[in-house]
């Protein structure tokens, strides 16, 4: 037996095995050894600004500092652009007292809840709707905020402004929500 021939064959076999293992290792490293790149995320579309001026219903909250006193309001209105506007104003005054006001423009009714007790204040509807009381808690206040948003709000996010030294932060703005009529009822 020729041992020289066998050792050459063994040596060639070892070289072939090393080359095959090297090729397999290279293939495994290039296919599994590197992380798959994460695709660049597609940016979310920018929300379409909602037109306040043509809204038929509107809801928003206001953190107001008026004359140094901080108060919180939530306004919800329905049937805008008609003569049958329904308006609800929830207020937490500077002392922490909760108030709710509900107005029906067609019926000329106004109800006020002070700390959970409802009172019919319809005899003073005009004062609450567009008179002396309305600048903070009535339709005049709502319409002022609505006009400010229509003129200056980007249509997305929150809106802050100052007027006569008073500051206003309007947020949770929802254009054309579908509030139930029961939201505008007392009791």
N, C-alpha and C positions, 0 to 999 in steps of 0.2 A: 504494500500500500504506500502510496506516495503521500507522506505527511505534509510535504511542502504544498501540494495541490489542495489538500484539505484546509490547511491554515489559510491559504489564499482565498478559498471559498468562504471560510468563516469570516475572514476579514472583510470581504466584499459584502457578505450578508449583514455584518454589523454596520458597515457604512450605509447600505441601503436602508436599514432599520432607522438609523440616526436621521438620514435625510427625510424619510417618510414621517417620523415623529416631529421633525422640525417643520415640515409642511403642514401637518395636522395642528401643531401648536400655533403656527402663524395664522392659519385659517380660523382657529378657535378664538384667538386674541382679536383678530380684526372683526369677527362677527359677533362675539360675545364679550370681549374684554373692554370695550368702550361703551359709554352710556349713549343711548339714542338721544339725539338732540331734542329738546323740548321745542315744539313749534311756538312761534310767536303768537300770543293770543290775539284774536280779532277784537279790536276795541268795541265796547258796547256803543250802540248808536246814541247820540245825544238826544235826550228827550225833546220832543217837539214842544215849543212854548205854547201855552194855552192862552187864547185871547180872553182877557177879562171883560173887555167892553161888550162882547156879544154873548157872554155867559147867561144861561137861563137859570142856573143855580150856582151857589158859591159858598164855600166854607173856609174859614181860616181862624187862627188864634193870634192874639196880640198880647205881648208883654209890653205894657206902657208905663213910663215914668212921667207922670203929669204933676207939675208943681212940687216935685220932690217925692211924691207918693207913688209906690209901685202897685200896679193892679194888673190882673190877667183877665182877658176877655176871649170868648169863643163866639164867633158869629156864624150863623147858618141862615141862608136865604134861599127861597124857592120862588119860582114864577117871575124872575127878573125880566124886565122889559114889558111887563103887563101892568094892569092896574089892580092886580090881585096878588101882591107880594105877601108872602108869609116870611116872618123874620123871628129868629130866636137869638137871644143874647144871654150867654152864661157869663157871670162876672164873679171874681173873687176880689174884694176890695182890699185896701191897704191894711185893714184890721183883720183880714182873713175871713170875713163874712161872705157866705155864698148867696148870690142872687141869680134868679132866672127871669127873663122877660120874654113873653111871646106876644107877637103882634100879627093881626090879620088886617091888611089894608082895606079890603073890600067891606068887611063887616065893621071896620073901625073899632076893633076890640083890642084891648091891651090888658094883659095879666102880668102880675109881678109876684114872684116867690121870694120871700125873705126868710132865709134859714129854714126853708121847707114849708112855710105857711103861704098859701096862695091868696092873693087879693085881686079883685076886679078893679082895675084902674082905667077902665074904658072911658069914664067921664073926662079923663085927662088925656085921651088918645092923641090929640093934636100936639100936646106938649111933649109926650113921649116919642111920637113919630117924627116930628120935624121942628118942634119948639125947643124951649129951654132945656128940658131933660134929655133931648135927643142927641146932643153934642157928644155924649159919652156912651149912652146905652140905647140909643134909638136908631132910626133909619138914617138920620143925618150922619152919625158916627160911622155906621156901616158904609154909607155912600162915600164919605171922605176917604176911608181906607180903600174902598174899591177903586175910586178915582186915582189915588196914589199908586196903587198896583197897576192899573191900566196904563198910566203914563210912564212909569219908571221900572217896573219889575221885569226881569229878563224872561219870565215865563217858567223858570225852574228854580228850585231851592227856596231859600228864605229871602226876606227883604227887610232892610233896616233904614230908618230915616229919622231926622230930627226936624222939629217944627216949633219955632218960638221957645226954644230951650227945653222942650219936652222930647223924649226919645221913644221910639216905637220899633219893636221887633215883631214882624209878622211872619208866621210860620205855619206848617201843616196846611198849606194852601191847596185846596182841591177845587178845580174848576169843573162845573157841571156834575156834581155828585147827584145822587138820587135819594134825597132824604125823604123818609116817610112823613105823611101828613101828621101823624100822631106826635112827631117831634115838636110841632107848633101848637099843641094843645096844652092847656093847663091841667094841673092835678094829676 
